[in-house]
Amino acid sequence: MCKPRKPVKAWRLLIDEDIIRSIFEFTNKKLHIFLLYMANVLWVSLFGLLYLAGVFKSNNEVVESLFSTDGTSPDMSRDVMSLKRFLFFTLSTTF
């Protein structure tokens, strides 16, 4: 067997197209499972924050006040997600 002169040729001797395809396939499967999990976590978190706002009778408050840092809002709001993410989900979705 001849010695490859370029790193790419050496790489191709070890890693062929089938291996690369398998790596992509399994990586995409793992990523898909992770994204489904994260989407579920985010929706549950959003539902929890909306429920919390109802418990504290905050439905007529400005949304920013639910995430304020001056001690007037529940710490849980900021612990669950940022105001920016909350606004993204509530303004970009229809129920």
C-alpha positions as CSV (number, residue, x, y, z in Angstrom):
1,M,0.0,0.0,0.0
2,C,1.4,3.4,-0.9
3,K,1.8,6.2,1.6
4,P,-0.6,9.1,1.1
5,R,1.1,12.4,0.6
6,K,-1.9,14.6,1.7
7,P,-3.7,14.5,5.0
8,V,-7.1,14.3,3.2
9,K,-6.0,11.2,1.4
10,A,-4.9,9.6,4.6
11,W,-8.2,10.6,6.2
12,R,-10.1,8.9,3.3
13,L,-8.2,5.7,3.8
14,L,-9.5,5.5,7.4
15,I,-12.9,7.2,7.1
16,D,-15.0,6.4,4.0
17,E,-18.3,7.8,2.9
18,D,-20.3,5.1,4.7
19,I,-18.7,6.0,8.0
20,I,-19.3,9.7,7.5
21,R,-23.0,9.0,6.5
22,S,-23.4,6.9,9.7
23,I,-21.9,9.6,11.9
24,F,-24.3,12.2,10.4
25,E,-27.3,9.9,10.7
26,F,-26.7,9.1,14.4
27,T,-25.8,12.6,15.3
28,N,-29.0,13.9,13.7
29,K,-31.0,11.3,15.6
30,K,-29.5,12.4,18.9
31,L,-30.0,16.0,18.0
32,H,-33.6,15.4,17.1
33,I,-34.2,13.6,20.5
34,F,-32.5,16.5,22.3
35,L,-34.5,19.2,20.5
36,L,-37.8,17.4,21.2
37,Y,-36.8,17.2,24.9
38,M,-35.9,20.9,25.0
39,A,-39.1,21.9,23.2
40,N,-41.1,19.9,25.8
41,V,-39.2,21.5,28.7
42,L,-39.7,25.0,27.3
43,W,-43.5,24.5,26.7
44,V,-43.9,23.1,30.3
45,S,-41.9,26.1,31.6
46,L,-44.1,28.5,29.7
47,F,-47.3,26.9,30.9
48,G,-45.9,27.0,34.5
49,L,-45.1,30.7,34.2
50,L,-48.6,31.5,32.8
51,Y,-50.2,29.4,35.6
52,L,-48.0,31.3,38.2
53,A,-49.1,34.6,36.7
54,G,-52.7,33.5,37.2
55,V,-52.1,32.4,40.8
56,F,-50.7,35.8,41.6
57,K,-53.5,37.5,39.7
58,S,-51.0,39.1,37.3
59,N,-53.1,38.9,34.2
60,N,-53.5,42.7,33.9
61,E,-49.9,43.6,34.7
62,V,-47.3,44.6,32.2
63,V,-45.3,41.5,31.3
64,E,-42.0,43.1,32.2
65,S,-43.1,43.5,35.8
66,L,-43.3,39.7,36.1
67,F,-39.5,39.6,35.4
68,S,-38.5,42.7,37.4
69,T,-35.4,42.5,39.6
70,D,-36.5,45.0,42.2
71,G,-38.1,42.3,44.5
72,T,-41.7,42.9,43.4
73,S,-41.9,39.9,41.1
74,P,-41.6,36.2,42.0
75,D,-38.0,35.0,41.6
76,M,-39.3,31.9,39.9
77,S,-40.2,33.8,36.7
78,R,-36.5,34.8,36.1
79,D,-35.3,31.4,37.2
80,V,-37.4,29.6,34.6
81,M,-36.7,31.7,31.5
82,S,-35.7,35.2,30.5
83,L,-38.2,37.9,29.6
84,K,-36.9,37.8,26.0
85,R,-37.7,34.1,25.7
86,F,-41.1,34.5,27.4
87,L,-42.0,37.3,24.9
88,F,-40.7,35.2,22.0
89,F,-43.0,32.3,22.9
90,T,-46.1,34.3,23.8
91,L,-45.9,36.7,20.9
92,S,-44.9,34.2,18.2
93,T,-47.4,31.5,18.9
94,T,-51.1,31.1,18.7
95,F,-53.0,28.8,20.9
